[in-house]
Amino acid sequence: MAAAALRAQLNAHIAGMYTNGVVDEDTFEELRDECTAAEVSRLFIYDASEIIDNIDLLMEEPEVDFDEVEALTQQLMRCTSSVGGQQVNLACMHFGNFYAIQYKQGCLVSLALVRNEFYIVRHELEIMMQLEEQIAACGPDS
C-alpha cells in the first residue's frame, strides 16, 4: 500500500481514537507534535500492563494490602495520563471507590473494567504503531 494511503489510514485511525474517547486529543497531539507518540505509547503499554498484573497479584492475596493497591492505582493513573487514556483513568477512579472502603469483591469487578479499558487503549495504540511502521517501511520517497 502506498505511503499516502497508509498516512490517510493512520490519520483516520487517530481521529477515531479521539472521537471514541480512547485518548485525549490535546495530550496525544502534543505527543505527535514532539514525534514521541509511538515511544510513549510503547512505554505506556509495558508499564500499565505490569502495574495491572501487580494489582491482580495483590488482589489474589487472602489479606489484601489496600494501601499498596492504592499506590499502584495512582501509578497506573499517572502512566495512563501520559497518553491521555481518559477511560482508563475513569475506570481507575471507579476502582478506587472500592479499595477506599476495602471491599474486595467490588475491587475485583471494577478491576475487570480497568483491565478492559486498558485493552481497548492498548489495541488502538498498537494499530497506530503498526501503521507508522508500515509508513516508515515505504521509505522517505513514497
C-alpha positions, 0 to 999 in steps of 0.5 A, a space after each residue: 500500500 502506498 505511503 499516502 494511503 497508509 498516512 490517510 489510514 493512520 490519520 483516520 485511525 487517530 481521529 477515531 481514537 479521539 472521537 471514541 474517547 480512547 485518548 485525549 486529543 490535546 495530550 496525544 497531539 502534543 505527543 505527535 507534535 514532539 514525534 514521541 507518540 509511538 515511544 510513549 505509547 510503547 512505554 505506556 503499554 509495558 508499564 500499565 500492563 505490569 502495574 495491572 498484573 501487580 494489582 491482580 497479584 495483590 488482589 489474589 492475596 487472602 489479606 489484601 494490602 489496600 494501601 499498596 493497591 492504592 499506590 499502584 492505582 495512582 501509578 497506573 493513573 499517572 502512566 495512563 495520563 501520559 497518553 491521555 487514556 481518559 477511560 482508563 483513568 475513569 475506570 481507575 477512579 471507579 476502582 478506587 471507590 472500592 479499595 477506599 472502603 476495602 471491599 474486595 469483591 467490588 475491587 475485583 469487578 471494577 478491576 475487570 473494567 480497568 483491565 478492559 479499558 486498558 485493552 481497548 487503549 492498548 489495541 488502538 495504540 498498537 494499530 497506530 504503531 503498526 501503521 507508522 511502521 508500515 509508513 516508515 517501511 515505504 521509505 522517505 520517497 513514497 
